[in-house]
Amino acid sequence: MPFHLPLRTACAVLTASLAAWAGELLAAPSTLTVEAVQAPAWVERNGQRSPVEPGMTLRAQDKALTAAGSRLLLRMDDRSAIKLGEQTELQVRSLDAQPSDPKGHFKLAAGVFRYVTDGIGKAPVHLELGSATVVMRGPDVWSTTNADQEAACVFDGKAEVVRDAKPRIALDKPGALWIVYSGEPEKPADQATPAQWTKFTAQSELQAGGGVLSPGGRWRTVAALLNSPAQAATLQARLQAAGYPAETKAKGGRHEVRINQLATRADAEALLQRLRSDADLGVTEGRAALAAQ
């Protein structure tokens, strides 16, 4: 005989199930995924570094690091983008999913950080610098820190600069710029010049044809084709330590040391040139090839 719950009981069970499911969604941690990288770059976790490659996921306390001439594009679970320029060190302090909390809290030790979002009902991102925290409300905010300066600029949207025991500084119109130079008195927020605007926007953009790895990239950079598996393993380890996600593949009785997922032939060739230019890596020949070859 079929068993039927009373309507009131069934509704109560459904409500409780939906509430539990919603609670799980709210409690689920946000994600930060590598969408593209202009190698070399690293992720540091528990003191261990590994080369960045598309599809990697960063979590709280991880560090992302880029080398000179490198860039990194990270994607949050709401499709907001975090763009890192060259010679950048960024620590993920936390990734939160609660609407009342910052969407992410980061520490920029050096380099360039840019946050790009659609800006609709999104929680802010907090970026900690040496002397201030920049609260980025989007949709397009840039910041940098190095030995000479700390700065933040709003390309579009709003941000706030927060310091201990000092009034907050509102950056609430396109081009609003806060900048402090080391050893100099702080000046009021100003407006970025066209030259500054151009410079700032270029600092975090991937350079097409400059060695960009992206999901589905069909080209690869072959660093070497070696007879000895030991030699191949040594070269692979050397490339990985230098920030390149190298792998070794058996090929016709030999061992191909290669880097996959290059976006275009130009990217594969540019990466090969970069490998050859670093004598410490020991890459003297190599080639660019389609993934199927």
NURO-302645 format. One record per atom (N, C-alpha, C): residue in one letter; x, y, z. Coordinates in steps of 0.02 Angstrom, whole numbers, padded with zeros to 5 digits, always signed. Layout:
N
AXYZ...
//
This chain:
293
M+00042-00060+00000M+00000+00000+00000M+00045+00062+00000P+00034+00110-00046P+00078+00169-00048P+00076+00208+00017F+00135+00237+00033F+00140+00278+00093F+00144+00351+00074H+00100+00393+00102H+00099+00464+00087H+00109+00504+00150L+00157+00553+00147L+00164+00600+00203L+00108+00650+00201P+00085+00673+00260P+00038+00729+00261P+00069+00789+00227L+00027+00830+00195L+00052+00887+00157L+00095+00933+00200R+00073+00947+00261R+00110+00993+00305R+00179+00964+00320T+00181+00898+00333T+00246+00866+00348T+00291+00866+00287A+00262+00852+00229A+00303+00852+00168A+00333+00920+00154C+00293+00973+00164C+00318+01041+00154C+00375+01057+00202A+00366+01034+00265A+00418+01048+00315A+00484+01013+00297V+00478+00950+00273V+00537+00912+00253V+00572+00946+00194L+00532+00968+00144L+00560+01002+00086L+00594+01067+00105T+00562+01106+00150T+00592+01169+00172T+00658+01158+00207A+00659+01106+00250A+00721+01091+00287A+00776+01069+00239S+00758+01030+00188S+00808+01007+00139S+00836+01065+00099L+00791+01110+00078L+00814+01168+00040L+00859+01213+00082A+00842+01221+00146A+00882+01263+00190A+00951+01233+00200A+00953+01166+00208A+01018+01133+00217A+01060+01140+00154W+01028+01131+00095W+01064+01137+00032W+01091+01208+00023A+01050+01258+00039A+01071+01328+00033A+01128+01342+00081G+01124+01313+00141G+01178+01324+00190G+01244+01295+00166E+01240+01237+00133E+01301+01206+00106E+01331+01250+00051L+01287+01279+00009L+01312+01323-00044L+01347+01384-00015L+01317+01414+00036L+01346+01474+00066L+01412+01458+00100A+01416+01397+00129A+01476+01378+00166A+01532+01355+00120A+01515+01338+00057A+01566+01313+00011A+01618+01367-00002P+01682+01349+00001P+01733+01399-00010P+01735+01422-00083S+01751+01486-00093S+01760+01511-00160S+01822+01480-00190T+01826+01482-00255T+01883+01454-00289T+01922+01508-00327L+01985+01494-00339L+02028+01538-00378L+02069+01493-00424T+02054+01497-00488T+02082+01451-00537T+02126+01487-00587V+02180+01455-00606V+02224+01483-00657V+02191+01474-00725E+02176+01530-00758E+02146+01528-00825E+02200+01531-00879A+02251+01570-00868A+02305+01575-00917A+02368+01601-00882V+02425+01584-00911V+02489+01606-00882V+02538+01620-00938Q+02574+01674-00931Q+02630+01689-00974Q+02692+01668-00935A+02716+01609-00948A+02768+01577-00908A+02835+01616-00912P+02874+01610-00857P+02868+01564-00800P+02833+01596-00740A+02801+01552-00701A+02769+01574-00639A+02762+01513-00594W+02751+01526-00529W+02748+01472-00480W+02688+01481-00434V+02666+01426-00405V+02622+01426-00346V+02662+01396-00289E+02662+01430-00233E+02697+01405-00174E+02646+01384-00122R+02651+01321-00101R+02604+01292-00052R+02644+01255+00001N+02635+01273+00063N+02671+01242+00119N+02747+01243+00107G+02770+01299+00079G+02842+01306+00069G+02870+01273+00007Q+02828+01238-00031Q+02850+01203-00091Q+02824+01238-00153R+02868+01251-00201R+02849+01284-00262R+02838+01234-00319S+02787+01248-00359S+02774+01209-00419S+02757+01257-00476P+02772+01238-00538P+02758+01284-00594P+02683+01291-00605V+02664+01351-00625V+02593+01364-00639V+02574+01336-00707E+02515+01306-00710E+02487+01286-00774E+02412+01297-00773P+02380+01306-00831P+02309+01318-00833P+02270+01262-00799G+02217+01283-00762G+02175+01235-00727G+02194+01224-00654M+02252+01247-00633M+02271+01241-00563M+02224+01281-00519T+02211+01257-00459T+02168+01292-00411T+02210+01315-00352L+02203+01379-00335L+02236+01406-00276L+02189+01405-00217R+02216+01397-00157R+02176+01398-00097R+02208+01443-00045A+02174+01452+00011A+02198+01498+00063A+02269+01480+00083Q+02310+01532+00091Q+02380+01530+00112Q+02428+01513+00054D+02402+01496-00004D+02447+01487-00062D+02475+01554-00084K+02533+01552-00116K+02562+01611-00147K+02568+01600-00222A+02554+01653-00260A+02566+01653-00332A+02624+01700-00346L+02671+01678-00387L+02731+01718-00401L+02744+01717-00476T+02760+01776-00503T+02778+01781-00574T+02850+01807-00580A+02881+01789-00636A+02950+01810-00649A+02949+01873-00692A+03007+01900-00706A+03013+01957-00751A+02984+01938-00819G+02941+01982-00846G+02911+01970-00911G+02852+01922-00910S+02830+01901-00851S+02776+01852-00846S+02711+01886-00825R+02656+01851-00836R+02589+01874-00817R+02549+01814-00794L+02496+01828-00756L+02454+01773-00731L+02382+01797-00728L+02336+01757-00756L+02264+01772-00754L+02229+01719-00712L+02198+01742-00657L+02162+01699-00611L+02087+01715-00617R+02045+01664-00608R+01973+01673-00614R+01939+01649-00550M+01896+01691-00522M+01857+01673-00464M+01794+01637-00486D+01758+01605-00438D+01701+01564-00458D+01642+01605-00484D+01642+01670-00473D+01589+01712-00502D+01610+01744-00568R+01667+01719-00595R+01696+01741-00658R+01734+01807-00653S+01740+01836-00594S+01783+01894-00586S+01855+01873-00599A+01895+01920-00624A+01964+01905-00642A+02012+01942-00596I+02067+01908-00580I+02124+01938-00547I+02183+01931-00594K+02213+01988-00612K+02269+01989-00658K+02332+02011-00622L+02385+01972-00629L+02448+01987-00597L+02500+02005-00650G+02538+02058-00636G+02592+02077-00681G+02656+02041-00666E+02710+02063-00697E+02774+02030-00688E+02803+02044-00619Q+02847+01999-00596Q+02883+02006-00533Q+02835+02022-00475T+02782+01982-00473T+02730+01991-00423T+02730+01933-00374E+02718+01949-00311E+02709+01898-00259E+02643+01913-00223L+02596+01867-00230L+02529+01876-00201L+02513+01816-00157Q+02493+01830-00095Q+02469+01777-00051Q+02394+01779-00046V+02363+01720-00051V+02291+01714-00040V+02280+01708+00035R+02255+01760+00067R+02240+01757+00139R+02178+01715+00152S+02125+01729+00115S+02063+01691+00123S+02019+01699+00062L+01976+01651+00051L+01926+01653-00003L+01859+01637+00030D+01814+01686+00032D+01752+01679+00069D+01692+01678+00022A+01640+01643+00044A+01579+01640+00005A+01520+01675+00038Q+01526+01695+00101Q+01471+01728+00135Q+01461+01798+00106P+01399+01817+00089P+01387+01883+00059P+01411+01941+00102S+01413+01932+00168S+01432+01987+00213S+01508+01994+00219D+01545+01946+00192D+01618+01947+00199D+01651+01970+00134P+01715+01991+00137P+01752+02003+00076P+01754+01940+00033K+01749+01948-00032K+01752+01891-00077K+01820+01857-00074G+01871+01898-00062G+01938+01871-00055G+01981+01922-00018H+02028+01896+00019H+02076+01938+00055H+02145+01916+00033F+02184+01964+00006F+02248+01949-00023F+02302+01995+00006K+02363+01971+00004K+02421+02010+00025K+02468+02017-00035L+02478+02080-00057L+02524+02094-00112L+02590+02115-00084A+02639+02070-00085A+02705+02085-00059A+02746+02127-00109A+02734+02116-00173A+02768+02155-00225A+02731+02144-00291G+02737+02193-00335G+02711+02183-00402G+02646+02220-00416V+02607+02191-00463V+02547+02224-00490V+02487+02177-00484F+02431+02205-00461F+02369+02169-00450F+02312+02208-00482R+02270+02174-00519R+02212+02207-00549R+02150+02163-00540Y+02097+02192-00517Y+02034+02157-00504Y+01981+02181-00553V+01952+02135-00592V+01903+02152-00643V+01841+02109-00633T+01783+02141-00625T+01721+02106-00614T+01664+02143-00647D+01605+02112-00650D+01548+02148-00678D+01519+02198-00628G+01538+02191-00564G+01521+02241-00514G+01449+02241-00492I+01410+02190-00509I+01340+02189-00492I+01329+02147-00429G+01317+02180-00372G+01302+02145-00311G+01357+02100-00285K+01419+02116-00301K+01474+02073-00280K+01506+02099-00216A+01527+02053-00173A+01564+02072-00114A+01632+02100-00135P+01662+02145-00096P+01725+02174-00116P+01783+02126-00107V+01838+02143-00139V+01902+02109-00129V+01946+02155-00088H+01979+02127-00037H+02025+02165+00005H+02096+02147-00015L+02135+02199-00030L+02205+02189-00049L+02250+02225+00001E+02289+02186+00037E+02333+02213+00089E+02400+02232+00059L+02420+02294+00068L+02486+02317+00048L+02529+02325+00110G+02586+02358+00105G+02629+02366+00163G+02600+02410+00217S+02569+02466+00197S+02545+02515+00246S+02470+02527+00242A+02435+02493+00197A+02364+02506+00187A+02330+02444+00159T+02264+02444+00163T+02223+02393+00131T+02178+02428+00080V+02178+02404+00019V+02135+02432-00032V+02072+02388-00038V+02015+02418-00023V+01951+02383-00029V+01925+02395-00099M+01927+02343-00141M+01910+02350-00211M+01838+02328-00223R+01797+02375-00244R+01727+02359-00258R+01713+02351-00333G+01766+02358-00373G+01759+02347-00444G+01722+02404-00479P+01710+02396-00543P+01724+02336-00582P+01795+02330-00611D+01838+02381-00602D+01906+02376-00629D+01952+02420-00588V+01991+02388-00545V+02035+02424-00499V+02105+02393-00502W+02155+02436-00500W+02225+02416-00507W+02264+02438-00445S+02315+02400-00427S+02358+02419-00371S+02428+02393-00381T+02476+02425-00349T+02545+02402-00352T+02581+02419-00288T+02633+02381-00274T+02678+02398-00218T+02748+02373-00234N+02797+02412-00215N+02867+02393-00222N+02907+02434-00172A+02973+02430-00177A+03015+02465-00129A+03007+02541-00133D+02983+02567-00188D+02980+02639-00199D+02911+02670-00186Q+02858+02630-00191Q+02791+02659-00188Q+02737+02608-00173E+02679+02635-00152E+02617+02597-00149E+02565+02639-00186A+02521+02606-00224A+02473+02645-00263A+02411+02604-00277A+02356+02640-00290A+02294+02609-00313A+02261+02657-00361C+02230+02630-00413C+02196+02672-00462C+02131+02638-00484V+02079+02677-00489V+02014+02652-00511V+02008+02665-00586F+02006+02613-00626F+01992+02622-00697F+01917+02631-00708D+01878+02596-00667D+01805+02602-00670D+01777+02577-00603G+01729+02613-00575G+01698+02591-00513G+01723+02627-00452K+01733+02589-00398K+01751+02620-00334K+01801+02577-00296A+01839+02611-00252A+01884+02578-00205A+01895+02624-00146E+01920+02597-00092E+01937+02636-00033E+02006+02615-00009V+02045+02663+00014V+02110+02649+00045V+02102+02657+00120V+02117+02603+00157V+02106+02601+00229V+02174+02595+00264R+02187+02642+00311R+02248+02641+00351R+02229+02646+00424D+02271+02618+00468D+02259+02624+00540D+02262+02698+00561A+02212+02718+00600A+02211+02785+00631A+02213+02842+00581K+02195+02829+00519K+02192+02882+00469K+02125+02879+00434P+02100+02935+00409P+02037+02934+00373P+02041+02891+00310R+01986+02860+00293R+01983+02821+00232R+01987+02868+00172I+02018+02843+00119I+02023+02881+00057I+01978+02849+00005A+01929+02886-00019A+01882+02859-00068A+01908+02872-00138L+01910+02820-00178L+01927+02825-00249L+01863+02806-00286D+01826+02855-00309D+01759+02842-00333D+01743+02871-00401K+01795+02883-00441K+01782+02904-00509K+01839+02878-00554P+01826+02868-00618P+01877+02841-00663P+01941+02882-00661G+01996+02847-00652G+02061+02880-00651G+02083+02904-00582A+02040+02896-00530A+02060+02917-00463A+02121+02877-00441L+02172+02913-00418L+02237+02882-00404L+02262+02902-00335W+02279+02851-00295W+02314+02861-00230W+02383+02832-00238I+02433+02871-00221I+02501+02848-00227I+02543+02878-00171V+02585+02836-00140V+02630+02858-00087V+02700+02834-00105Y+02747+02881-00105Y+02816+02864-00120Y+02855+02855-00055S+02899+02806-00054S+02938+02791+00006S+02978+02852+00028G+02974+02869+00092G+03013+02924+00120G+02985+02992+00106E+02926+02996+00074E+02896+03061+00059E+02828+03068+00094P+02808+03129+00111P+02743+03138+00143P+02686+03116+00096E+02633+03092+00126E+02576+03070+00086E+02539+03130+00058K+02518+03124-00004K+02480+03177-00037K+02407+03154-00047P+02361+03201-00056P+02292+03183-00069P+02285+03143-00133A+02231+03105-00138A+02217+03068-00199A+02213+03116-00258D+02235+03093-00315D+02239+03136-00375D+02206+03099-00433Q+02218+03125-00492Q+02191+03095-00553Q+02249+03069-00595A+02245+03006-00618A+02297+02978-00660A+02301+03015-00726T+02361+03028-00749T+02371+03058-00814T+02358+03006-00869P+02346+03027-00931P+02338+02978-00985P+02398+02930-00991A+02458+02956-00981A+02518+02913-00985A+02518+02861-00929Q+02500+02882-00868Q+02496+02835-00813Q+02443+02782-00826W+02385+02804-00849W+02330+02759-00863W+02352+02704-00912T+02385+02725-00966T+02409+02678-01017T+02460+02629-00987K+02505+02655-00947K+02556+02613-00916K+02525+02563-00868F+02479+02586-00825F+02449+02542-00775F+02409+02486-00808T+02369+02502-00859T+02327+02451-00889T+02368+02398-00925A+02426+02416-00951A+02467+02368-00988A+02505+02320-00942Q+02514+02340-00880Q+02559+02302-00836Q+02534+02232-00819S+02468+02222-00821S+02441+02157-00801S+02412+02117-00858E+02416+02142-00919E+02385+02108-00976E+02431+02055-01005L+02404+01996-01019L+02441+01945-01054L+02463+01971-01122Q+02523+01954-01142Q+02550+01978-01206Q+02543+01923-01258A+02495+01931-01302A+02482+01881-01353A+02545+01866-01393G+02559+01802-01402G+02620+01782-01438G+02682+01785-01396G+02674+01795-01330G+02732+01803-01286G+02745+01743-01242G+02717+01684-01260G+02728+01625-01219G+02669+01611-01172V+02608+01621-01197V+02548+01613-01156V+02522+01541-01159L+02510+01512-01101L+02479+01447-01095L+02406+01458-01075S+02360+01423-01109S+02290+01430-01094S+02254+01363-01103P+02197+01353-01070P+02161+01289-01078P+02144+01276-01151G+02158+01216-01173G+02144+01198-01243G+02196+01221-01292G+02251+01252-01267G+02304+01274-01312G+02331+01214-01351R+02335+01220-01417R+02351+01162-01460R+02425+01158-01479W+02465+01204-01455W+02536+01203-01472W+02578+01182-01411R+02636+01156-01426R+02682+01139-01372R+02752+01162-01390T+02791+01175-01339T+02862+01191-01348T+02902+01130-01329V+02938+01103-01377V+02981+01045-01364V+03050+01072-01346A+03070+01059-01283A+03135+01084-01260A+03192+01039-01283A+03179+00973-01288A+03231+00926-01308A+03200+00858-01322L+03233+00819-01365L+03216+00749-01378L+03278+00709-01362L+03277+00673-01306L+03337+00642-01278L+03333+00566-01279N+03392+00535-01285N+03396+00462-01283N+03391+00435-01212S+03418+00471-01164S+03422+00448-01095S+03362+00470-01054P+03326+00424-01022P+03271+00445-00978P+03296+00485-00918A+03357+00470-00896A+03385+00508-00839A+03398+00580-00859Q+03425+00591-00918Q+03437+00659-00942Q+03371+00697-00950A+03320+00662-00976A+03255+00693-00985A+03225+00713-00917A+03231+00669-00868A+03205+00684-00801A+03241+00743-00770T+03306+00747-00782T+03345+00803-00754T+03324+00869-00786L+03315+00869-00852L+03294+00930-00886L+03224+00950-00865Q+03179+00902-00860Q+03111+00916-00838Q+03111+00949-00769A+03149+00921-00723A+03152+00949-00655A+03181+01019-00656R+03231+01031-00698R+03262+01097-00702R+03212+01149-00729L+03174+01130-00780L+03123+01175-00807L+03068+01188-00756Q+03046+01137-00722Q+02993+01146-00672Q+03016+01193-00616A+03077+01184-00594A+03103+01228-00541A+03106+01300-00564A+03115+01310-00629A+03119+01378-00658A+03050+01407-00673G+02996+01369-00658G+02929+01396-00667G+02893+01376-00731Y+02919+01324-00765Y+02888+01300-00826Y+02858+01231-00814P+02794+01221-00831P+02761+01157-00817P+02781+01103-00868A+02843+01081-00866A+02869+01033-00914A+02847+00962-00897E+02842+00921-00948E+02829+00849-00939E+02872+00812-00988T+02879+00746-00978T+02917+00703-01023T+02871+00651-01053K+02876+00641-01119K+02834+00593-01154K+02879+00548-01197A+02869+00481-01189A+02905+00434-01232A+02883+00444-01304K+02932+00447-01349K+02916+00461-01420K+02967+00426-01464G+02946+00372-01498G+02989+00336-01544G+03052+00309-01512G+03046+00285-01451G+03104+00259-01416G+03148+00311-01383R+03129+00374-01389R+03165+00428-01357R+03119+00463-01307H+03142+00518-01279H+03105+00551-01225H+03101+00626-01239E+03039+00648-01252E+03027+00717-01270E+03009+00757-01207V+03049+00808-01193V+03035+00854-01138V+02999+00914-01168R+02938+00927-01144R+02897+00977-01178R+02853+01015-01129I+02827+01071-01153I+02779+01113-01116I+02717+01119-01159N+02660+01100-01133N+02598+01096-01171N+02555+01159-01161Q+02499+01160-01197Q+02446+01209-01191Q+02466+01280-01212L+02514+01286-01257L+02530+01352-01285L+02473+01373-01331A+02453+01436-01324A+02393+01460-01358A+02402+01461-01434T+02460+01482-01459T+02472+01488-01531T+02543+01466-01547R+02557+01459-01611R+02625+01444-01632R+02673+01498-01609A+02651+01562-01615A+02694+01617-01593A+02711+01611-01519D+02662+01590-01478D+02675+01581-01407D+02725+01525-01395A+02718+01470-01432A+02764+01414-01425A+02835+01433-01445E+02841+01472-01498E+02907+01493-01521E+02937+01544-01473A+02896+01589-01447A+02921+01639-01399A+02946+01605-01336L+02909+01554-01313L+02930+01518-01253L+02995+01481-01266L+03002+01450-01325L+03064+01416-01342L+03123+01465-01342Q+03113+01523-01370Q+03166+01573-01370Q+03185+01593-01299R+03136+01598-01255R+03150+01615-01186R+03190+01560-01152L+03173+01497-01165L+03211+01441-01136L+03283+01443-01161R+03292+01454-01225R+03360+01455-01254R+03402+01512-01226S+03369+01567-01209S+03406+01626-01186S+03432+01619-01115D+03408+01569-01079D+03430+01558-01010D+03480+01501-01009A+03544+01517-01007A+03596+01466-01012A+03592+01415-00956D+03567+01434-00899D+03562+01388-00843D+03514+01330-00856L+03467+01339-00902L+03418+01286-00916L+03447+01232-00961G+03496+01249-01002G+03528+01199-01045G+03486+01179-01105V+03441+01223-01128V+03402+01210-01188V+03436+01244-01247T+03462+01204-01294T+03500+01232-01349T+03466+01223-01417E+03418+01176-01422E+03385+01165-01486E+03309+01172-01475G+03272+01118-01487G+03201+01121-01476G+03162+01144-01537R+03094+01143-01530R+03051+01163-01585R+02981+01177-01558A+02941+01212-01598A+02870+01221-01585A+02832+01171-01627A+02780+01140-01597A+02743+01089-01633A+02670+01088-01610L+02626+01066-01656L+02557+01055-01637L+02553+00996-01589A+02502+00996-01547A+02497+00945-01495A+02492+00876-01524A+02462+00869-01584A+02452+00803-01613A+02514+00777-01647Q+02566+00817-01655Q+02626+00796-01692Q+02677+00763-01647
//
